[in-house]
Amino acid sequence: MEEKERSRSRSPARTGSLVQQVVGTIIRRTRESLSRERLLGDGRSQRSNSVTSQSFQAKLTLQITKDPVLDRSTGHGFTLIADTPLQVRDVATGSPADGILFPGDQVLQINDKVMEDLSAEQVENIMRNLDDCINVTILRQMTNPKSSIMSAEKRARLRSNPVKVRFAEEVVVNGHTQGNSLLFLPNVLKVYLENGQTKAFKFDNTTSVKDIVLTLKDKLSIRAIEYFTLVLEQQYSITKLLLLHEDELIQKVVQKKDSHDYRCLFRVCFVPKDPMDLLQDDPTAFEYLFLQSVGDVLQERYAVEMKCNTALRLAALHMHERLDSCGQTRTSIKSITKEFGLDSFISPTLLSNMRERDLRKAISYHLKKIQSLLEPRQKVISASQARLAYLTQLGELISYGGRSYTATMMLQ
């Protein structure tokens, strides 16, 4: 309550000059404490282009429950090719079979009926008279991503010689890519990173959340792992995040009710009080937090609390960060829009609710305000200074860092 009252009591003048105070303070602190080279960091290390995969066939038995809205012949959401071998022709988007079956799956058995050497008429009759709930046994050609769980020897090598890795963007099953989901394959967890990449982890009945977090710690060369954990995000409501305990078993997580409606994220969930401390302690973790925060703003995770002026100030800081990271010095809104586009810095709702002319004018004002704090020969603030100012500005939101959140009381 005290935090809310303080935010309400701020005068418009004080709120309007907040970014100026923040940027000025950060510039002074970074000039005194760190050199420009240390602040910037390279951030552009090479990534390996090799992705190891193996192709194999897997026999799976899958359960599909009929959708009463669809007609009788397609109520389960898939059709078959009456050839030898019998295969799935296509799967209706949003149907019960969507995400369970894929085109090209070879159907071996439906319930207790062996689907072998059947005529087209027999297949049609079987499909027409299916029970509401069916068990389909299939043979699937899979591309198995290499497991990310590492041995102790490999962890030791990475500590002595940290490397950056290239993550697989997707997995292909029978020539079709799989979309957002909790699993790559039946025993392979899909973990989404805040830089837009994904990572695959093969698990068994002993693999815990902590095992995966520590593996990501080594893979990403993160030292301050105490700020990170795995969370489940509901795909249809990005404001709902479920924190996973480090001792929880992955096998139990994926078996939870409606687990197919969630995806697993690797996030900074315990936000540091002062982002400068994280920058000094672990620049890699600091950069990850910045990327996560930018993504949250653009996805409107703080839309309920975010005001228009705050969003515009954050956009101007993000532009300065992008310009310095790319080695550019032209800070005109026209050149920035031409090079990167406004949608890289502004949320969709703000883009649709403001005229582009007014939007450009407002952002130009904030860009010039930031420039007024710089030295005469300095065109843009450094990337690290912009990131610090961005996170400090975002820290003014009560919902940032979990200071205000919703909870459901479970009555025993």
Buried (B, 14 or more C-beta within 10 A) or exposed (E): EEEEEEEEEEEEEEBEEBBBEBBBBBBEEBBEEBEEEEBBBEEEEEEEEEEEEEEEEBEBEBEBEBBEEBEEEBBBBBBBBBEEEBBBEBBBEEBBBBBBBBBBBBBBBBEEEEBEEBEEEEBBEBBEEBEEEBEBBBBBBBBBBEBBBBEEEEBEBBEEEBEEBEBBEEBBBBEEEBEEBBBBBEBBBBBBBBEEBBBBBBBEEEBBBBBBBBBBBBBBBBEBBEBBBBBBBBBEEBBEBEBBEEEBBBBEBBEEEEBBBBBBBBBBBEBBEEBBEBBBEBBBBBBBBBBBBBBBBBEBBBBEBBEEBBBBBBBBBBBBBBBBBEEBEEBEBEEBBEEBEBEBBBBEEBEEEBEEEEBBEBBBEBBEBBBEBBEEEEBBBBBBBBBBBBBBBBBBBBBBBEEBEEEEEEEE
